[in-house]
Structures are given as C-alpha cells and as structure tokens.
C-alpha cells in the first residue's frame, strides 16, 4: 500500500510540538464574539403558549424563527435551547457557506438526477438570500463570497478535477475554472498542490458564531421569545387539544405547531433515532499571520480551500488572517454518544498540525492558539432529510452531514411550508419527500462505520481505488462522511 503526501513529507516532531505548546482547548469563533453578542438569555420556569415552538438554538432553529416572523409578523414564536444559542455546531464549524443543498452535485446526481437543475437553482437562490441578509436585516457575520478551491494533492486526484470541469462545461456551467500546478500555486502556494478547481460562484466564508448571534438578535427584534437552558425532555401531542407540548423540568411550552431543530442530538421522535450518527470533527486555529508570512503563501483572493481525499482537510482565513485548518479525522463513538470529553483528542490535533506544516512548510514557527472539536449530524445520504409527525403539527430536519451553514436556511423554509401545508416546488421535491435509509443499531453501526473509515483510508493510500465494501455502499446509496 502506498503513502500519501502527508506521510512522505511529515515535518519534524519538534515543529509539531512547538506549534501546539500554547494551544487552548477553546472555540475561536465563540471567543471572538464581541461583548455585545455574548448574551445570557432567561430560563423558562413556567408555561408559555405560542403559535410556533422551536426546539434548538442553532442555525436551523434560528432561521426558522426569523423566517416565520417575516412570513407572519403577528405569529407568537417561542424558541428554546438546551444550553446557549449557537454553542454547538453552529458556533464551532469551519465557516464555509456552500450553495449546494445535496453535499455536492455528484451526490445529488446519484440520487435525484431529474431534480438537479431545480436543486441547483434553489441552492443558489438560498445562498444569495443569505448574502443579502447582511444588508436586508442589518447583520454582520463577515460574509465573503470568494469562492472555493478544490485541491489535488495526489496524481490521481488531478483527473478527478478534469472530470469535474468537463461535466460542468457539458451542462453550460462556466463558473468552474481549472488551474494547473503553476496556476493553483499562484493562488495559494503549497508544494503539495498539483492542480485545483476554483468554484467562483457557489461558495463563501463567514464567521459562524456571529451568524448565530446575529440571527438570534434579529429574531428577538422581530418579537421571538428565546429561552436558554431549557432541555426538552418530552414532546407531547395530546389529541384532544390539537397542540404540541414541549416539556422540561419546571417548564412547558404549549404551541399549535412545533419545529424540531436538534440535528446531532437524539431526536424527540422515535422514528428518527437511527437516522443520524454523530461524527466528531477536529480543527486548529493559528495565531494571526504577519504580512511576511501571508506573502509567503499568497492567498490574496481568500478562497476557502479543501483537498480531494476521502479523509480531507478544509482550511480558510479569518478576518484577522488566522488560518483555520480542520478535518481529516472523522471519529464515531460507540452508542451514538455526544460527550464533551470526546473533544480532547491529542492525536487528532497532532495529526492536523503535522499536515498543516506539510502543506505550508514556509510557515514553520507559526503557533496554534485554539483547538476544538464538535459532532456532525451524519445521514446515510450525506445531506439533510425532512418530514412531519403528529398529524402534521411537528416538522423536522436533520442530517446535514457537515454542509449545513447554508442549507439550514433552506430547511427552515421547507419546514414552514410543511407546517402551513403549502404545495410548492420545495415540498414537491423527491429530495424533500424521501427519507434516507437509517443507520443500523449497535453493535452493527460501530462495526460498519469503522470498517468504512478503514476502507476510505485505504482508498486514499491506493490511488483512490475503492474496495468491495465501498463499491457496495456506493451501489446502495449509503455512505459515511464528514
């Protein structure tokens, strides 16, 4: 079995150790919030009655709250969050905002080929609406529509890029630009880069925690009531009342309709308990680069970057020219558990630091200020699924599989359409109407996921060749990804 560039060009152990010596286990984005955005909201200890109740204070719930009030300003909307607004995936992701609703066009084409023109258009419209929200709603979440670079770091990946551009040109899409080795290194200079594709339209970067904080602020200004430290223990739908009750210790919200936006956390609906698995993703953030350090790598166009391996890296610049470098390890823990202790995993941070200095050896001596991790709600189809329950009184969306920054807004529109029983092009989509296959219960889930991870790693070491397990999963439309 071969080696990857990250094994062939591993930096000295002393470089890795020095770079991590002063790193704090903290989420940079949450640390970087201004004092005005760091609010503590009240805990509900009584009963509230509402038209719409929302469970979850991440992007999915917050977009639903904002859009519900924009559709009907008189609606009484209550949002409850188990901990604090934006503390989980919405406050700690990489800050990549992708137009795709299907986790890339290839994934969508393998499942809903006849719908892809519509899904592509709806994805761009949704993406444009997020960009417009900064001015329309008076928000600042550091949105930069710089596009993204898909990077080949192994010879077999160059052909994948040629195929991607050829397929786009065949359908009349001229927004993808192929860059050979000299051209891609003129954009961002790394000795590991062999070629790249620049998606000039469908990708942006933003500040994830600021997006959550700004959505919460706008929601409250529109009249939404937000309560924190309200972990919903039970979802009741007593048939005689036609209402939905969210129940916790010492408090209750009674509403005509409810939205479940809990994503990676166990669903309040039994039917969805096996639909997702939590996969832990890890990230590092550097200290700010000096002008000389930044000049040594270029990157003047500030695109989001990602390489093409199965176990891939994603990286981007912050507003103050730090580099976020994450990905590669995607770790599943037996029993679908989400635990704070899983975030401290020294071997993952050491591996990321090693791969960082393989990518940018000219930055030797740069230190990492922050390290953190978080759980991704992974579904077998790699993108969100939707549905309703309790006679149409409850709507849900989950399974964004690491590509939810933009698609959570689309999910909010879908769920509101479903609760309002609207028949439109969103609710008619097969992508919206169909549910993915569930993951199996334990121990089969852990066995299958870990076998798949081993197979993906093996493919990265054998020129991208997929073994029988991966080919079988491909044929069944199943997968495991971060």
C-alpha positions in Angstrom: 0.0 0.0 0.0 1.3 3.5 -0.9 1.8 6.6 1.2 0.2 10.0 1.0 2.0 13.3 0.7 1.3 13.9 4.3 3.3 10.8 5.2 6.0 11.3 2.6 6.7 14.9 3.8 6.0 14.8 7.5 7.6 17.7 9.3 9.9 17.1 12.3 8.3 16.3 15.6 9.8 19.4 17.2 7.9 21.6 14.7 4.6 20.0 15.6 5.3 20.1 19.4 6.3 23.8 19.4 3.2 24.8 17.3 0.8 23.2 19.8 2.6 24.2 23.0 0.4 27.1 23.9 -2.8 26.0 22.3 -6.1 26.3 24.3 -9.0 23.9 24.1 -11.5 26.6 23.2 -13.6 27.5 20.2 -12.0 30.5 18.5 -15.3 31.7 17.0 -17.0 31.9 20.3 -14.0 33.6 21.9 -14.1 36.1 19.1 -17.7 37.3 19.6 -17.9 40.9 20.8 -19.1 41.6 24.2 -22.4 42.8 22.9 -23.1 39.4 21.3 -22.3 37.4 24.4 -25.7 37.4 26.0 -27.3 35.1 28.5 -31.0 34.6 28.0 -33.5 33.7 30.6 -34.5 30.1 31.5 -38.2 29.3 31.2 -39.6 28.0 34.5 -43.3 28.4 33.8 -45.7 27.8 30.9 -45.8 29.8 27.7 -48.4 29.5 24.9 -47.3 30.1 21.3 -48.3 29.7 17.7 -45.0 28.1 16.9 -42.5 26.4 19.2 -38.9 25.7 18.0 -36.5 23.3 19.7 -32.9 24.2 19.1 -30.9 27.4 19.1 -28.6 26.7 16.2 -28.9 27.8 12.6 -31.8 25.6 11.8 -34.0 26.8 14.6 -32.9 30.4 14.3 -33.5 30.7 10.6 -36.9 29.1 11.2 -37.7 31.7 13.9 -36.7 34.6 11.7 -38.4 33.4 8.5 -41.6 32.5 10.5 -41.8 36.1 11.7 -41.1 37.5 8.3 -43.9 35.4 6.8 -46.3 36.3 9.6 -45.2 39.2 11.9 -48.2 38.6 14.2 -47.2 35.0 15.0 -46.1 34.3 18.5 -42.9 32.3 18.2 -41.0 30.7 21.1 -37.6 29.2 20.7 -36.0 27.0 23.4 -32.4 25.9 23.6 -30.9 23.3 25.9 -27.7 25.2 26.6 -26.8 28.5 24.9 -27.5 30.0 21.5 -25.0 28.8 18.9 -22.9 26.8 21.3 -22.8 23.5 19.3 -22.2 23.0 15.5 -23.5 26.4 14.6 -20.8 28.2 16.7 -17.8 25.9 16.0 -17.9 24.9 12.3 -15.4 25.9 9.7 -17.4 28.8 8.5 -17.8 27.5 4.9 -21.0 28.5 3.3 -21.8 26.3 0.2 -24.7 26.8 -2.1 -25.2 23.1 -2.7 -28.2 21.5 -1.0 -27.1 18.0 -1.8 -23.5 17.9 -0.4 -22.1 18.4 -3.9 -23.5 17.9 -7.3 -22.2 14.4 -7.7 -24.1 13.2 -4.6 -27.3 14.9 -5.8 -27.0 13.4 -9.3 -26.6 9.9 -7.9 -29.9 10.3 -6.0 -32.2 12.8 -7.8 -30.8 13.4 -11.3 -34.0 14.7 -12.7 -34.3 17.3 -9.9 -30.7 18.6 -10.0 -31.5 21.7 -12.3 -34.1 22.7 -9.7 -31.9 21.9 -6.7 -29.0 23.8 -8.2 -31.2 26.9 -8.8 -32.8 26.7 -5.4 -29.4 26.3 -3.8 -28.1 29.5 -5.4 -31.3 31.4 -4.6 -30.9 30.3 -0.9 -27.2 31.2 -1.0 -28.0 34.7 -2.4 -30.6 35.2 0.3 -28.0 34.5 3.0 -25.6 37.1 1.4 -28.5 39.6 1.1 -29.5 39.1 4.8 -26.5 41.2 5.9 -27.9 44.3 4.4 -31.6 43.5 4.5 -31.6 42.6 8.2 -28.7 44.8 9.3 -26.5 41.9 10.2 -22.7 41.4 10.1 -21.4 37.9 10.0 -18.3 38.5 7.9 -19.7 37.1 4.7 -17.0 36.9 1.9 -18.1 35.4 -1.4 -14.6 34.5 -2.6 -15.4 31.0 -4.0 -13.6 27.8 -3.1 -10.6 25.9 -4.4 -10.7 22.1 -4.6 -7.1 21.0 -4.4 -5.4 17.9 -5.9 -2.5 16.7 -3.7 -2.1 13.3 -5.3 -1.7 12.5 -9.0 -5.0 10.5 -9.3 -6.9 13.5 -8.0 -5.9 15.7 -10.9 -8.0 13.6 -13.2 -11.0 14.0 -10.9 -10.7 17.8 -11.3 -10.6 17.5 -15.1 -13.7 15.4 -15.0 -15.5 17.9 -12.7 -14.8 20.8 -15.1 -15.7 18.8 -18.2 -19.0 17.8 -16.6 -19.8 21.4 -15.7 -18.9 22.7 -19.2 -21.1 20.0 -20.8 -24.1 21.5 -19.0 -23.1 25.0 -19.8 -21.7 26.0 -16.4 -18.7 28.3 -16.8 -18.2 29.1 -13.1 -15.6 26.3 -12.5 -12.0 27.2 -13.5 -9.3 24.5 -13.8 -5.9 25.6 -12.5 -2.8 23.6 -13.4 0.0 23.3 -10.9 1.6 26.7 -11.6 -1.8 28.5 -11.7 -3.1 27.0 -8.4 0.2 27.8 -6.7 -0.1 31.3 -7.9 -3.3 31.5 -5.9 -2.1 29.7 -2.8 1.5 28.5 -2.7 1.9 25.0 -1.3 4.5 22.4 -2.5 1.8 19.8 -2.1 -0.6 21.3 -4.8 -0.7 19.6 -8.2 -3.9 21.3 -9.6 -7.1 22.9 -8.5 -10.6 23.9 -9.5 -11.9 27.3 -8.5 -15.6 27.4 -7.9 -16.2 31.1 -8.5 -19.9 31.3 -7.7 -21.2 28.8 -5.1 -19.0 29.2 -2.0 -18.3 31.8 0.6 -16.7 32.0 4.1 -18.3 33.7 7.1 -17.9 33.9 10.9 -20.1 31.0 12.2 -20.7 32.3 15.8 -21.5 35.8 14.6 -24.1 34.3 12.2 -25.8 32.5 15.1 -25.6 35.6 17.4 -26.9 37.9 14.7 -29.8 35.6 13.8 -30.8 35.4 17.5 -30.6 39.2 17.7 -32.8 39.7 14.6 -35.2 37.1 15.8 -35.7 38.9 19.1 -36.1 42.2 17.4 -38.9 40.7 15.3 -40.6 39.5 18.6 -39.4 35.9 19.0 -39.0 34.8 22.6 -35.8 32.9 23.2 -35.1 30.8 26.3 -31.9 29.1 27.1 -31.0 26.2 29.5 -34.3 24.5 28.5 -33.6 20.9 27.6 -36.8 19.4 26.3 -37.4 16.1 28.0 -40.6 15.1 26.2 -42.7 16.0 23.2 -46.5 15.6 23.9 -49.2 15.9 21.4 -52.5 15.3 23.3 -55.0 14.5 20.6 -58.0 16.4 22.1 -56.2 19.8 22.3 -54.6 19.9 18.8 -51.5 21.3 20.4 -47.9 20.4 20.9 -46.3 20.5 24.3 -42.5 20.8 24.9 -41.9 19.6 28.5 -38.8 20.0 30.7 -38.2 20.1 34.4 -40.2 23.0 35.8 -41.3 24.5 32.4 -43.6 23.9 29.4 -44.3 25.4 26.0 -47.7 24.8 24.5 -48.0 25.6 20.8 -50.1 24.9 17.8 -47.1 23.8 15.8 -43.5 22.8 16.5 -40.2 22.6 14.7 -37.5 20.2 15.8 -34.0 21.5 15.0 -31.9 19.3 17.3 -29.8 17.8 14.5 -26.9 15.8 16.0 -28.6 15.3 19.4 -31.1 12.5 20.0 -34.4 13.2 18.3 -37.6 13.7 20.3 -39.2 11.4 17.7 -38.6 7.7 18.0 -38.8 7.3 14.2 -35.6 9.4 13.8 -33.4 7.9 16.5 -31.5 5.8 13.9 -31.5 8.3 11.1 -28.2 10.1 12.1 -24.9 9.3 13.8 -22.7 11.9 15.5 -19.2 12.1 13.9 -16.5 14.1 15.7 -14.5 16.6 13.6 -11.4 18.4 14.8 -9.9 21.9 14.0 -7.0 24.1 14.8 -6.7 27.9 14.5 -3.4 29.7 14.1 -2.3 32.9 15.6 -2.6 35.8 13.1 -0.1 35.7 10.2 2.3 38.5 9.8 2.4 40.4 6.5 5.5 38.5 5.6 4.0 35.1 6.5 0.9 35.8 4.4 3.0 36.9 1.5 4.9 33.7 1.6 1.7 31.7 0.8 -0.1 34.3 -1.3 -3.9 33.6 -0.9 -4.8 37.2 -1.8 -8.2 36.1 -3.1 -9.1 34.4 0.2 -10.9 31.4 -1.2 -12.0 28.6 1.1 -9.7 25.5 0.5 -10.3 21.8 0.6 -8.3 18.9 -0.7 -9.9 15.9 -2.5 -9.0 12.9 -0.4 -11.7 10.8 1.3 -10.1 12.0 4.5 -9.9 15.6 3.5 -8.7 18.9 5.0 -10.6 22.2 4.9 -9.0 25.5 5.6 -9.7 29.2 5.3 -8.5 32.6 6.5 -10.3 34.6 9.2 -10.8 38.3 9.0 -7.6 38.9 11.0 -5.6 36.5 8.8 -5.5 33.4 11.1 -5.7 30.1 9.3 -8.4 27.6 10.4 -7.2 24.1 9.5 -9.6 21.2 10.1 -10.9 17.8 9.0 -9.2 14.5 8.2 -10.2 12.6 11.3 -13.9 11.7 11.5 -14.4 9.8 14.7 -17.5 7.9 15.7 -18.0 6.7 19.3 -20.0 3.6 20.1 -23.6 4.1 21.0 -24.1 7.4 19.1 -22.8 9.3 22.1 -22.2 13.0 22.2 -19.8 13.8 25.0 -17.6 16.8 25.9 -14.6 14.6 26.7 -14.5 13.4 23.1 -13.4 16.9 22.0 -9.9 16.5 23.7 -8.1 14.1 21.3 -4.4 14.9 21.2 -3.6 12.5 18.4 -6.1 14.3 16.1 -4.6 17.7 16.8 -1.1 16.5 16.4 -2.0 14.9 13.0 -3.7 18.2 11.9 -0.6 20.2 12.9 1.7 17.8 11.0 -0.5 18.0 7.9 -0.6 21.8 8.2 3.2 22.2 8.1 3.4 19.6 5.2 1.0 21.9 3.4 2.8 25.2 4.3 6.4 24.4 5.3 7.2 28.1 4.8 5.1 28.8 7.9 7.3 26.8 10.3 7.4 28.6 13.7 3.7 29.6 13.5 1.7 28.6 16.6 -1.8 27.5 17.0 -3.9 29.5 19.5 -7.1 27.3 19.6 -8.1 23.7 19.2 -11.6 22.4 19.3 -13.9 19.7 18.1 -17.6 19.1 17.5 -20.1 16.5 16.4 -21.6 16.5 12.9 -25.1 15.0 12.3 -24.3 12.5 9.6 -27.0 10.8 7.5 -26.6 8.0 5.0 -27.4 10.3 2.1 -24.9 13.0 3.1 -27.4 15.8 3.2 -30.5 16.9 5.2 -33.8 15.0 5.3 -37.2 16.4 6.2 -40.5 15.3 7.4 -43.6 15.9 9.6 -45.1 14.0 12.5 -48.1 14.1 14.9 -50.7 14.8 12.2 -48.7 17.5 10.6 -48.2 19.5 13.8 -44.5 18.8 14.0 -41.8 19.4 11.3 -38.2 18.4 11.5 -34.9 18.5 9.5 -31.6 16.8 10.3 -28.6 15.0 8.8 -26.8 18.0 7.2 -23.5 16.0 7.3 -21.1 18.9 7.6 -22.7 21.1 5.0 -25.4 22.9 6.9 -24.3 26.5 7.1 -26.4 27.5 4.1 -28.8 24.5 3.8 -30.2 25.1 7.2 -31.9 28.2 5.9 -33.5 26.1 3.1 -34.6 23.6 5.7 -36.3 26.3 7.6 -38.3 27.3 4.5 -39.2 23.7 3.9 -40.4 23.1 7.4 -42.5 26.2 7.5 -44.0 25.2 4.1 -44.8 21.8 5.5 -46.5 23.2 8.7 -48.5 25.6 6.5 -49.4 22.7 4.2 -48.1 24.5 1.1 -47.9 22.7 -2.1 -44.9 24.3 -3.9 -41.7 23.3 -5.7 -39.9 22.8 -2.4 -42.4 20.5 -0.9 -42.8 18.5 -4.1 -39.1 17.7 -4.4 -38.3 14.0 -4.1 -35.3 15.2 -2.1 -37.7 16.6 0.5 -40.3 13.8 0.4 -38.0 10.8 0.6 -36.2 9.6 3.8 -32.8 8.1 3.7 -32.1 4.6 5.0 -31.3 4.6 8.7 -28.0 3.5 10.2 -28.3 0.1 12.0 -28.4 -0.2 15.8 -25.4 -1.1 17.8 -23.1 -3.0 17.5 -23.7 -3.1 13.8 -23.4 0.7 13.5 -19.9 0.8 15.1 -18.7 -2.2 13.1 -19.9 -0.8 9.8 -18.8 2.7 10.3 -15.3 1.8 11.4 -14.9 -0.7 8.5 -16.0 2.1 6.2 -13.5 4.5 7.7 -10.7 1.9 7.3 -11.7 1.4 3.7 -11.7 5.2 2.9 -8.3 5.5 4.4 -7.1 2.5 2.3 -8.5 4.1 -0.8 -6.5 7.3 -0.1 -3.4 5.1 0.0 -4.1 3.2 -3.2 -4.7 5.9 -5.8 -8.3 6.3 -4.9 -9.3 2.7 -5.7 -12.4 1.7 -3.8 -12.7 -1.8 -2.3 -15.7 -4.1 -2.4 -17.2 -2.6 0.8 -17.1 1.0 -0.6 -18.4 -0.2 -4.0 -21.3 -2.0 -2.3 -22.2 1.1 -0.3 -22.0 3.3 -3.4 -24.4 0.9 -5.2 -26.8 1.1 -2.2 -26.6 4.8 -2.0 -25.2 4.6 1.5 -22.2 6.4 2.9 -20.2 7.8 5.8 -18.6 11.2 5.5 -17.6 14.3 7.5 
